[in-house]
Amino acid sequence: MEIIVSNKTSRPLYEQISTQIRTQIMNGGLKAGDALPSIRSLAKSLQISVLTVQKAYDLLQEDGFIETTAGKGCYVSVQNQDFYLEELQKKIEGCFNEAIATARTGGISLDKLIRLLTLLYEED
């Protein structure tokens, strides 16, 4: 698992970490049951505070992406496949909203937009 953080962005480090782990889970790079690095080892490899990594993991756990077992570590949640699907659908909705706004600005009709989406979806 590769995580890259930057002090040059306005986003807090814990948010950068949780977003990257969440993305890897959503993209299938991390699968249900996979172990995450320990808080200490991740903090050491990123050269940041243990508290920062703890906050990122807490956020992921609150959102249902990971589970923590005392003494064993953190793992990608097994039981929340529906939650992953919901997150993916929210991401798609955001893209659709942007496409709709662009289409309206450009005077593209709903029928034409649907045909375009269908064409793109069915492409190999």
N, C-alpha and C positions, 0 to 999 in steps of 0.2 A: 504494500500500500504506500503510495507516494503522496505526500502532502507538502505543499509549498506555501509559506506565509511571507508576508511582506509588511514592514513597518512604514512603507511609503504610501499606503492606501489609508483612506479614512475609516475603513471597516475594522472593527476590533479583531485581534488575533483569534479569540475564541470563536467568533463568528466565521472567520475564514476557514478554520479547522472543521467546524460542524457542517458548513456548507459543502466542503470538499468531500467529507465522509458521506454525507447525505446523497450527493451526486453519484458517488461510486456505488452506493447501495441501489439507487434508482436505475443506474445504467447496467447493473448486474455485475460490476467489477467486484463487489462484495456481496456474498450470498448469505441467505439465512443460516445462522449457526456459525459463521466465520468469526474467529477471534480478532479483536482489535488489539493493537499494541497496548501494553500497560501504560498507565498515565505517566509514570516516571520515565519509561523508555522513550515515549513519544516526546515528552518535554525535553529530554536530553538530546534527542536527535534534531529537534527544531531549535534548540538552545533558547528555550523560553521557560517561564515559570510553570511549575506543576499545577498551580492554582488555575492558570489559564486553560490548560488541557482539561482539568477537572470540570471547569465551567462549560467547555465545549461538549464534553461527554454528558454532563447533566442536561444540557439543552437537547441533545440527541435522545436521551432517555425519556425526557418529558414529552417529546414529540413521537415516541413509540418506535424509533428507528433502532435503538439498541437496548439490551438488557444487561444489568450488572449483577453478578453473583459474587457475594462476599468471599474473598480468598481465592476466587477462580478467575476473575477478570470480567471484561466487557465483550459481549458478542452481538452480532447482528440479530435483531429480533426475528424469531421464527414465526410468531403467530400474527403478524400484522401485514400480511400480503394485501388485504383490502385497503389498508392505510397507504401502502406504497402506490396502489392503483389510484387512489384519491389524490395523492400528491401529484402524480403524473398527469391526471386529468386537469388539475388546477394549472399546471404549467402549460398544457395545451390550450386551455381557455385563454390564458394570457397572450399566447401567440395569436390565437384567433381574433381576440379583441384588437390587437395591433393591426392585423391584416384587414379587419373590417373597417377600422378607422381610415386606413390607407385607401381602401377601395371606395369608401364614401367620398373622401377628399378628391379622388381621381374620377368620380362619376361612374364607377363600375357597378353594374347591377348585381343583385343577389344571385340571379340565375347564372350570370357569367362567373361570379366568384365560386359558386358551387361546382360548375363545370371545370374550372381551373383546379380546385381542390381534388375533385374526382380524378382528373387526368394525372395530377402529381402523385396521388395516393396509389394509383394503379400502375405507375411506372415501376419497372424493375431496377 
